Amino acid sequence: MKQVTPYNTEASKKSQVEDMFDNIAPKYDLLNHVLSMKIDVLWRDKLVKWMNKDQPKLTLDVATGTGDLAIAVHKGTKADVVGLDLSQQMLNVGIEKVKKQNLQEKISMMKGDAENLPFEDNKFDAVSVGFGVRNFENLTKGLAELRRVVKEGKSVYILEFSKVEGFLGPFYMFYFRNILPQIGKLVSKDNRAYTYLPDSVNAFPFGEKMKQILLDTGFKKVEYKKLSLGIATIYKATK
């Protein structure tokens, strides 16, 4: 898989991703909801409903960003949630959001690296990642870490962009490649962040390919659901 980085510099993908999210953190939520027309909220709800069948008590949300999925997981499952992210600026926005909703007792936010999780094996009843796995520097290592910290028989839930197939595909790709980056530049002032988004989605495996990668990582069962004509996909990988 081709390594796509935000700024195409000599720095590691990890440090470039951290810099990018630090740069766009103040405008991230606004842009996310505008660019997805708030469909991202429905996608998160679908993941939470699926996870709720496991009745988790303690969950981990990796690449938690500004905490939207962590908050949705807590509200939908009543589980305690640990939100972890590489970008301190994104976390700062998330911490304020959690405080505003008086959820500090239920949701803790911490800085950390998805590829070196600071938790013991078999700790969590469920693990979630919303739009974060394609930013991993080493996908296999990151997925192996998610598997390591979830309990035996429990699942990792991954929500990630995929590709629209069929006759709508070209229209969506035109929007994704040409219009979305222009809106992103205007609002975030980071010229590269919203060009990196379509580039990283294009280079990322989805559907059956992603399922196979998860099985190769050691998960015993993988299911997935396409959302909104394939714009996004939820993967449930069971240990």
VENZI-V653724 format. One record per helix or strand of 2 or more residues. SS is the DSSP state (hx for helix, st for strand). FROM is the first residue (numbers start at 1). LEN is the number of residues. If there is no record, write none. Layout:
SS	FROM	LEN
SS	FROM	LEN
This chain:
hx	13	24
hx	39	14
st	58	5
hx	68	10
st	80	6
hx	88	13
st	107	5
st	124	7
hx	133	3
hx	139	11
st	150	12
hx	169	20
hx	193	11
hx	208	9
st	221	7
hx	228	3
st	232	7
